[in-house]
Amino acid sequence: MLSLLPPAWLHPASFTCPLPAVEEWDALERIWEYGLNAIHADASQHPLLVAEPAYSTTTQRERMAELLFESFRAPAMYLARSPVLSAFSMGRSSAVVVDIGACGTRVTPVHDGYILNSECRMRCLALQPRCGVDALRC
């Protein structure tokens, strides 16, 4: 007989969500260097805009700024949260941004260009084994 309930392995509690964190900073530096070389841009001559996940930590942000200023000698930089950029790309300063990815779904409210962190929701329904890391509680 076919059960109407989802199998136990499909229950959201059985999945873990990856934290959006950089672990290999040397690899990130090489990727940025490759990208800048590919477009023939000198980072020391241009301000940089970097999109970051909504859930990045202060430590991650500080490390990213350190990398941009010290390794690339950027004259200026701005770290923008990706849900805010998504809202702006649609001509809105306030929106509810839904990000559906391989490892889960994130719903992020944006009001006047700021993320309302207390209202963030993340659901891990990914069926891919590569997504298993510590659970994120928003």
C-alpha positions in Angstrom: 0.0 0.0 0.0 1.3 3.5 -0.9 1.8 5.7 2.1 0.6 9.3 1.9 3.3 10.4 4.3 6.7 11.4 2.9 9.5 9.0 3.7 11.6 9.6 6.8 14.6 10.6 4.8 12.6 13.5 3.2 11.8 15.1 6.6 13.5 18.5 6.9 15.0 17.6 10.3 17.1 14.9 8.6 19.0 17.4 6.5 21.6 19.9 7.6 22.3 23.3 6.0 25.7 24.6 5.1 26.8 27.8 6.5 27.7 30.3 3.7 31.3 30.5 4.8 34.6 30.6 3.0 37.0 28.0 4.3 39.8 28.2 1.7 40.8 31.9 1.6 43.8 31.2 -0.7 41.5 29.6 -3.2 39.1 32.6 -3.0 42.1 34.9 -3.6 43.2 32.9 -6.7 39.6 32.9 -8.0 39.3 36.7 -7.6 42.7 37.2 -9.2 41.8 35.0 -12.2 38.5 36.9 -12.6 40.1 40.3 -12.5 42.8 39.1 -15.0 40.2 37.7 -17.3 38.5 41.1 -17.7 41.9 42.9 -17.7 41.0 44.9 -14.5 43.4 46.3 -12.0 41.8 46.1 -8.6 44.1 48.8 -7.3 42.5 51.3 -9.8 38.8 50.5 -9.1 36.4 50.4 -6.1 35.0 46.9 -5.7 31.5 45.7 -5.0 31.3 42.2 -3.5 28.0 40.3 -3.1 27.9 38.2 0.0 25.4 35.8 1.5 22.8 37.1 3.9 24.0 34.9 6.7 27.7 35.7 6.6 29.4 36.4 9.8 31.3 39.5 10.9 34.5 37.5 10.9 33.9 36.5 7.3 33.3 40.1 6.3 36.4 41.3 8.1 38.6 38.7 6.5 37.1 39.5 3.0 37.9 43.2 3.5 41.4 42.4 4.7 42.0 40.2 1.6 40.7 42.9 -0.8 42.7 45.8 0.8 45.9 44.0 1.5 46.2 41.5 -1.4 44.5 43.4 -4.2 45.2 47.0 -2.9 41.6 48.0 -3.6 41.1 51.8 -3.0 37.5 51.2 -1.8 35.1 48.3 -1.4 31.5 47.6 -0.4 30.2 44.3 0.8 26.5 44.0 -0.2 24.2 41.3 0.9 22.9 39.3 -2.1 19.2 39.5 -1.1 19.5 43.3 -1.0 21.1 43.3 -4.5 18.3 41.0 -5.7 15.7 43.4 -4.5 17.5 46.4 -6.0 17.9 44.6 -9.4 14.1 44.5 -9.6 13.9 48.2 -8.8 12.7 47.7 -5.2 14.2 48.8 -1.9 11.8 46.5 0.0 10.9 43.0 -0.9 10.7 39.4 0.2 13.6 37.5 -1.5 13.3 33.8 -2.0 16.5 32.0 -2.8 16.1 28.4 -3.9 19.4 26.6 -4.2 20.9 23.1 -4.3 21.3 22.9 -0.5 18.1 24.6 0.7 15.7 27.5 0.5 16.1 30.9 2.1 13.5 33.5 2.6 14.8 37.0 3.4 12.8 40.1 4.0 14.4 43.3 2.9 13.1 46.7 4.0 14.5 50.0 2.7 17.7 48.2 1.6 18.3 46.4 4.9 17.8 42.8 5.8 15.5 42.1 8.7 17.6 39.4 10.3 15.0 38.5 13.0 12.6 37.4 10.2 15.0 35.3 8.1 14.0 31.8 7.5 16.0 28.9 6.1 14.6 25.4 5.2 16.9 22.6 4.3 15.1 20.3 1.8 18.1 19.4 -0.3 18.5 15.9 -1.4 22.2 16.2 -2.2 24.8 14.5 0.1 27.4 17.2 -0.5 25.2 19.7 1.5 25.8 18.0 4.9 27.5 20.4 7.3 26.4 21.9 10.7 22.8 23.1 10.8 22.2 26.8 10.6 19.7 28.3 13.0 18.5 31.6 11.9 
